[in-house]
Amino acid sequence: MIVHESRNAKFRRPFGAAEVCSPLYLSALCFGGGDVMLRLRFHTGELRIIPMVSEGDNRFSLQLTTPAEPCVLWYSFQAGDEQTCEWQITVYKHAAVPDWWKEGVVYQIFPDRFARHSDWQPREPAPRRGTHRFLVNDWYTPAFYPKAENGSVSSWPFWGGTLRGIREKLPYLQSLGITVLYLNPIFEATSNHRYDTADYRHIDPLLGTDEDFAELCRDCRERGMRIVLDGVFNHTGADSIYFDKFGNYGTRGEYRHWFRFGKQYPNGYDSWWNVPDLPNVEESDLTYREFICGEDGVVRHWLRAGASGWRLDVADELPDSFIREIRAAGKAEKPDALLMGEVWEDASCKESYGQLRAYFWGEELDCTMHYPFREILLDFLLGRCDALAACDRLWTLFEHYPRENLYAAMNLLGSHDRERIFTMLGGDRSAWKQAFLLCFALPGVPCVYYGDEAGMTGGKDPWNRDPYPWGREDREFIAYIRGLSEFYHRHPALRSGEYEPVSFGSDVLGCRRWNEDEELLVLVNRSRRDVFAEDFGVNVPARGFVRIEK
C-alpha cells in the first residue's frame, strides 16, 4: 500500500502551486516493500520516472527543483504493480495582482437595467436596417424577448438605464461598501446586452456619451471606487462598423480580413456558437491585434479614459498569445490595471480546443470569475453534496491555484449568465445569508450581482436581467450586505490572511482565516437542527451561522 497526503507538509512541501525554480519535497509511505518510483507527467505529455530514496520507517522521498518555465505537472507513485492516483502542481511565475482589486468588494451592473438618471426622458432607440428596437416605458416591466418562429430574438427591448443613472446611485453603492464596479458591455451595439459590439471606440448613445463615462470614472475615483469594463474581443456584432452586415455604417468589406468566410459555416461566416449576430474575429490578424492592443488601441484607450481594468468575455476562446498581448497593453498603460477572464472551470488546468491554458502561469490573467466557487456553495446548500465533499473541493482549488490568483478570484453567486442566487436557493432566506457570508469569508473578492442585495429573483436569461426594483427593495437583505461589507473591510485577515477550509459532519461548512493580529472562524449549518461542532467547540444554530472573531 502506498500513502501520500498532498495537503500534509510531511508528504509535500510547499503546499499547492509552486514558483518556477523552487525546491519541492515529495514523499510517500510504502508498506509493501521494494523500490518506489515517482512518475512525473508534464502537460506536454513528457513522462519522467525517478527512483525515490528511502528515509527509513517505510518513507520514501525526493527533493526536486521545479522547472524554469511555467507548466502544470501531475505526479503519482509506483511500487511494483501498484500505482497511485495523480496529484497536480501548478508551476508559475509570480505576478502580483493589484491590491485595489484584492482588497475590494465588487458590484456587477447590467447597464440597461440598473438605473435611469433623474431627468431621463423617454427616447426610442435609433432605427437600424436589419433590426427592430424599442423602449419599454414602464421601468418595472419584467425582462422579456420578443421571439420569431425560429426562436431568435425578433426585436430588442430597452429599459433605458444610463451611465448618469449609475453616477447618481454611487452614494447608495458606496453605502454597501462597494469599491469596484464591473460593468457589462457599454460600447455601441444593436442589442440590449451589448455583447455584439458595433463600435469599440464609443459609448452606446442609449447609455450616454464618452464624457458621461469620463465623469463616472472621476466620481468613482473621488469615492475610492474603480471601474472594470467588459472586453468582448472574440467576436463583434454583425451590425457593426467592422462587419456591417446591413449597411448601416457604409464600411462593408473594409475589415473583411478580420473574419472567416466559407461554405463550411452555417451562416456563410464563422460566428460564435453559430449565432449569426456574432461573427467571430480572426484574432491572429495583426491589424486586429494592433487595433485592440496597440498604443492607441481599445485596451489602452479606455484605461486612459478612466477605467482600471478589463474582464475578458469567453476567455477560453481567445488564444493565449492574444491574452498576453492584452495584458501587456493594459500594464503598459496602467501598471495596476486588472485583467480578469471568464472561465467557468478550474482555471489552473482548463483545456480548450485541445490545449491546456496558461492563464495562471504569470503572463496572462490576474484572476477569473470564480464559477467553481459558486457551484461548490450551491451543491452544498442545496444538498447535492455533504460538507466534507464541499470542503475537499475547496481544498482542491486552494491546492491548484497560485495564491495571488485564488485570493483575487471574483467570488460570484449571481451573474448575467446564471440564474439569480435567491431563485436557485428556492427563496430560502437563511440559505441566501449563508451563501453571502461564505462569499465574503472564503478567499477571493466578493461580488454582488446588481439587485441580489435587493432580493431579486429570476431564472436564466432574460429573467436574471430584470430592472432593479428601486423603491421595492428587500431592506433586510440590503442591511445584511452592508454588514458583511463592514465585516470584510474591518478584518484584513479576510482579504489577505491565511486560510483553511473546514467542515464538521455532513452539514457544517466554513473556514478559518488568520494573520499575526487576528483569527476568525466562520461556520454555516445547512440543517434544521443545531449542531455542536466539537472540533471547534461551538454550537452552530439550525439554518444559521457563527462568526467568531479572536
C-alpha positions, 0 to 999 in steps of 0.5 A: 500500500502506498500513502501520500497526503498532498495537503500534509507538509510531511508528504509535500512541501510547499503546499499547492502551486509552486514558483518556477525554480523552487525546491519541492519535497515529495514523499510517500509511505510504502508498506509493501516493500521494494523500490518506489518510483515517482512518475512525473507527467508534464502537460506536454505529455513528457513522462519522467520516472525517478527512483525515490530514496528511502528515509527509513520507517517505510518513507520514501522521498525526493527533493526536486527543483521545479522547472524554469518555465511555467507548466502544470505537472501531475505526479503519482507513485509506483511500487511494483504493480501498484500505482497511485492516483495523480496529484497536480502542481501548478508551476508559475511565475509570480505576478502580483495582482493589484491590491485595489482589486484584492482588497475590494468588494465588487458590484456587477451592473447590467447597464440597461437595467440598473438605473435611469438618471433623474431627468431621463426622458423617454427616447426610442432607440435609433432605427437600424436596417436589419433590426427592430428596437424599442423602449419599454416605458414602464421601468418595472416591466419584467425582462422579456424577448420578443421571439420569431418562429425560429426562436431568435430574438425578433426585436430588442427591448430597452429599459433605458438605464444610463451611465448618469443613472449609475453616477447618481446611485454611487452614494447608495453603492458606496453605502454597501461598501462597494469599491469596484464596479464591473460593468457589462458591455457599454460600447455601441451595439444593436442589442440590449446586452451589448455583447455584439459590439458595433463600435469599440471606440464609443459609448452606446448613445442609449447609455450616454456619451464618452464624457458621461463615462469620463465623469463616472470614472472621476466620481468613482475615483473621488469615492475610492471606487474603480471601474472594470469594463467588459472586453468582448474581443472574440467576436463583434456584432454583425451590425457593426462598423467592422462587419456591417452586415446591413449597411448601416455604417457604409464600411462593408468589406473594409475589415473583411480580413478580420473574419472567416468566410466559407461554405463550411459555416452555417451562416456563410461566416464563422460566428460564435456558437453559430449565432449569426449576430456574432461573427467571430474575429480572426484574432491572429490578424495583426491589424486586429491585434494592433487595433485592440492592443496597440498604443492607441488601441481599445485596451489602452484607450479606455484605461486612459479614459478612466477605467482600471481594468478589463474582464475578458468575455469567453476567455477560453476562446481567445488564444493565449498569445492574444491574452498576453498581448492584452495584458501587456497593453493594459500594464503598459498603460496602467501598471495596476490595471486588472485583467480578469477572464471568464472561465467557468472551470478550474482555471489552473488546468482548463483545456480548450480546443485541445490545449491546456491554458496558461492563464495562471502561469504569470503572463496572462490573467490576474484572476477569473470569475470564480464559477467553481466557487459558486457551484461548490456553495450551491451543491452544498446548500442545496444538498447535492453534496455533504460538507466534507465533499464541499470542503475537499473541493475547496481544498482542491482549488486552494491546492491548484491555484497560485495564491495571488490568483485564488485570493483575487478570484471574483467570488460570484453567486449571481451573474448575467449568465446564471440564474439569480442566487435567491431563485436557485436557493428556492427563496430560502432566506437563511440559505441566501445569508449563508451563501453571502457570508461564505462569499465574503469569508472564503478567499477571493473578492466578493461580488454582488450581482446588481439587485441580489442585495435587493432580493431579486429573483429570476431564472436564466436569461432574460429573467436574471436581467430584470430592472432593479426594483428601486423603491421595492427593495428587500431592506433586510437583505440590503442591511445584511450586505452592508454588514458583511461589507463592514465585516470584510473591510474591518478584518484584513485577515479576510482579504489577505490572511491565511486560510483553511477550509473546514467542515464538521459532519455532513452539514457544517461548512466554513473556514478559518482565516488568520494573520499575526493580529487576528483569527476568525472562524466562520461556520454555516449549518445547512440543517434544521437542527443545531449542531455542536461542532466539537472540533471547534467547540461551538454550537452552530444554530439550525439554518444559521451561522457563527462568526467568531472573531479572536 
